[in-house]
Amino acid sequence: MNAQIDVVSRIFVALRSIAIRKILTKSSERISIPEFGISSEISVIAPLSCIPSSELQQLVAKLACLLPSTVLEDLEQRCLKAFGSSVVNSYPGEHYRLLSALVSITEPKNVIEIGTYHGLGSLALLSGDKVCNVETFDVVPWTALQSNVLSFDDFADGRLVQTIADLSKPVIWEDYKARFRQADIIFLDGPKNGLFEKTFLDFLVPHMRGSNCLLVVDDIRTLPMVKLWAGLDLDKLDVTSLAHWAGTGIARL
């Protein structure tokens, strides 16, 4: 009986490997997929297209030093009140402390966030005293969500603004692209649907190249984002070990 189970398990793993290979045949990354074994896992190895600049390496080194002492107490309390639990201060594991540390170190005047959702990223980015403006884009108003950590008071002084717009549409991008030239940090935390991020980056990178703006990209180790991040022709560094378990990358435009 055990021998039969073992054979079935091996056949299942082999078929799974074949299916995955078909899905990823057009990928430029090296892919190592074990043929057999009950505990087989997919390993997607994205080779470095270039060595990160010393400037970017030094920035990440500063982040690593500051992160242990960066705690978002107010945001933690808001999460507990809104959701009954909180992962805001999970480190490593989530990117909110990294966002807060990043604005503390770089002191940006203007920050743009793509993907408001519950507002956690927005408030983490706004935590820096030197941040003048955070404009957060989404296709859904924050007030439409049943639960979130934002309040109308967060928008009262004008430092935080939400803009409803689909930036993957060429006409919409043309309306807003001038604002991006003023940004010091752009945080891309979109739907990861395999379409939006690629289209948006195709607009953003040529428009912003040479601006010295920092680009933070979320979920770079999820399948829809692996190839996109690997092919991003920018000075970049994977900082997942300091941030989000699903992957976080920092690049300079």
C-alpha positions in Angstrom: 0.0 0.0 0.0 2.8 2.4 0.9 4.6 1.6 -2.3 1.4 2.5 -4.3 1.1 5.8 -2.4 4.8 6.5 -3.2 4.3 5.9 -6.9 1.2 8.1 -7.1 3.0 10.9 -5.2 5.9 10.7 -7.6 3.6 10.8 -10.6 1.7 13.8 -9.2 5.0 15.8 -8.6 6.2 14.9 -12.1 3.0 16.2 -13.7 3.1 19.3 -11.5 6.6 20.0 -12.7 5.6 19.6 -16.3 2.7 21.9 -15.9 4.8 24.6 -14.2 7.5 24.3 -16.9 4.8 25.0 -19.6 3.7 28.1 -17.7 7.2 29.4 -17.3 8.7 28.4 -20.7 9.0 32.1 -21.8 10.6 33.2 -18.6 14.2 34.5 -18.9 15.0 33.4 -15.3 16.8 30.2 -14.5 14.3 27.8 -13.1 15.2 24.7 -11.0 12.3 22.3 -10.4 12.9 19.0 -8.7 11.5 16.1 -10.6 10.5 13.9 -7.7 10.2 14.1 -3.9 7.3 14.6 -1.6 8.7 18.0 -0.3 9.6 19.3 -3.7 9.3 23.1 -4.1 9.6 25.5 -7.0 12.8 27.5 -6.9 12.9 30.6 -9.2 16.3 32.1 -9.3 16.4 35.6 -10.7 20.0 36.4 -11.7 21.4 39.9 -10.9 21.4 42.0 -14.1 23.9 44.3 -12.5 25.6 45.0 -9.3 23.7 47.6 -7.2 25.5 50.9 -6.9 27.5 51.7 -3.8 25.0 54.5 -3.1 22.1 52.1 -3.1 24.0 49.6 -1.0 24.9 52.3 1.6 21.2 53.4 1.7 20.1 49.8 2.5 22.9 49.5 5.1 21.4 52.6 6.8 18.0 51.1 6.7 19.2 47.9 8.2 20.6 49.8 11.1 17.5 52.0 11.7 14.9 49.3 11.3 15.2 47.6 14.7 14.4 50.9 16.4 11.6 52.0 14.0 8.3 51.2 15.6 4.9 52.5 14.4 2.9 52.6 17.6 0.1 54.8 16.4 -0.4 52.7 13.3 -0.3 49.6 15.4 -3.2 50.9 17.6 -5.2 51.9 14.6 -4.9 48.3 13.2 -5.9 46.8 16.4 -9.0 49.0 16.6 -9.9 48.4 12.9 -9.1 44.8 12.4 -8.6 43.3 15.9 -5.0 42.4 15.1 -1.9 43.9 13.6 1.2 42.9 11.6 2.4 46.5 11.1 5.5 46.1 13.3 6.4 42.6 12.0 10.0 42.8 11.2 11.0 41.2 9.0 7.8 40.1 7.5 6.1 43.4 6.5 7.3 46.5 4.8 5.7 49.3 6.9 8.7 49.8 9.2 11.0 49.9 6.1 8.8 52.6 4.5 9.0 54.6 7.7 12.7 54.2 8.1 13.2 55.1 4.4 11.4 58.4 4.7 13.3 59.2 7.9 16.7 58.7 6.2 15.9 60.3 2.8 13.6 63.1 4.0 11.6 63.3 0.8 9.4 66.3 0.1 7.0 64.4 -2.2 5.9 60.8 -2.1 3.6 58.9 -4.4 1.9 55.6 -3.5 0.2 53.4 -6.0 -2.4 51.4 -4.2 -4.1 52.9 -1.1 -6.2 49.9 0.1 -6.5 50.1 3.9 -4.1 53.1 4.2 -1.3 51.3 6.1 1.4 52.2 3.6 0.1 55.8 3.3 0.4 56.4 7.0 3.8 54.7 7.2 5.1 57.0 4.5 3.6 60.0 6.2 5.3 59.2 9.4 8.4 61.1 8.5 8.5 64.7 9.8 10.2 66.0 6.7 7.6 64.5 4.3 5.6 67.4 2.8 3.1 65.5 0.7 1.9 61.9 0.1 -0.4 61.4 -2.8 -1.9 57.9 -2.9 -3.5 56.6 -6.1 -6.2 53.9 -6.3 -9.2 53.0 -8.4 -11.3 52.7 -5.2 -11.9 55.6 -2.7 -10.7 54.7 0.8 -14.1 55.5 2.1 -15.6 52.7 0.1 -13.8 50.1 2.2 -15.7 48.7 5.2 -12.6 48.7 7.4 -9.4 50.8 7.1 -7.0 52.7 9.3 -7.6 56.1 7.6 -9.8 58.9 8.9 -10.9 62.2 7.5 -8.5 63.9 10.0 -5.5 62.4 8.1 -6.4 64.5 5.1 -7.3 67.7 7.0 -3.9 69.4 6.7 -3.4 68.5 3.0 -0.3 66.4 3.5 -2.2 63.3 2.5 -4.3 63.2 -0.7 -6.0 60.3 -2.4 -6.4 60.5 -6.2 -8.8 58.0 -7.9 -7.3 57.1 -11.3 -6.2 54.0 -13.2 -2.6 54.8 -14.2 -2.4 51.9 -16.5 -4.6 53.7 -19.0 -2.5 55.9 -21.4 -4.9 58.9 -21.3 -5.0 58.9 -17.5 -1.2 58.6 -17.3 -0.8 61.6 -19.5 -3.0 63.6 -17.1 -0.9 62.8 -14.1 2.6 62.1 -15.3 3.9 65.6 -14.6 3.3 65.0 -10.9 5.6 62.0 -10.9 8.5 64.2 -12.0 8.2 66.0 -8.6 8.3 62.7 -6.6 11.3 61.8 -4.4 9.9 58.3 -3.6 7.3 56.2 -5.5 5.9 53.1 -3.7 4.3 50.6 -6.1 1.9 48.4 -4.3 -0.7 47.6 -7.0 -2.9 44.6 -7.8 -0.1 42.3 -9.0 -2.4 40.9 -11.7 0.3 40.5 -14.3 -1.0 43.5 -16.3 -1.1 46.7 -14.2 2.5 46.8 -13.0 4.1 46.1 -16.3 2.0 48.7 -18.1 2.6 51.3 -15.4 6.4 50.7 -15.3 6.5 50.9 -19.1 5.1 54.4 -18.7 7.1 55.4 -15.6 10.6 54.2 -16.3 11.3 56.2 -19.5 9.5 59.2 -18.1 11.5 59.2 -14.8 14.9 57.7 -15.8 17.7 59.9 -14.5 15.4 61.7 -11.9 17.2 60.0 -9.0 13.7 59.2 -7.5 13.6 56.0 -5.4 11.1 53.3 -6.5 10.0 50.8 -3.9 8.2 47.7 -5.4 6.1 45.4 -3.3 5.7 41.6 -3.8 8.6 41.1 -6.2 8.9 37.4 -5.2 5.3 36.5 -6.2 5.0 34.8 -9.6 3.3 37.7 -11.4 6.2 40.0 -10.3 9.4 37.8 -10.5 10.0 38.3 -14.2 9.0 42.0 -14.1 11.5 42.7 -11.3 14.3 40.7 -12.9 13.9 42.5 -16.1 13.7 46.0 -14.6 16.7 47.8 -16.1 17.5 50.0 -13.1 20.0 50.3 -10.2 18.1 48.0 -7.8 18.4 45.8 -4.8 16.2 43.1 -3.3 15.6 43.9 0.3 13.1 41.2 1.1 15.0 40.1 4.2 14.4 43.6 5.7 10.7 43.9 4.6 7.8 42.0 3.1 7.9 38.2 3.1 6.4 38.3 -0.4 9.3 40.4 -1.6 10.4 44.0 -1.5 12.7 45.8 -3.9 14.3 49.2 -4.0 15.4 50.8 -7.3 16.7 54.2 -8.4 15.1 55.8 -11.4 
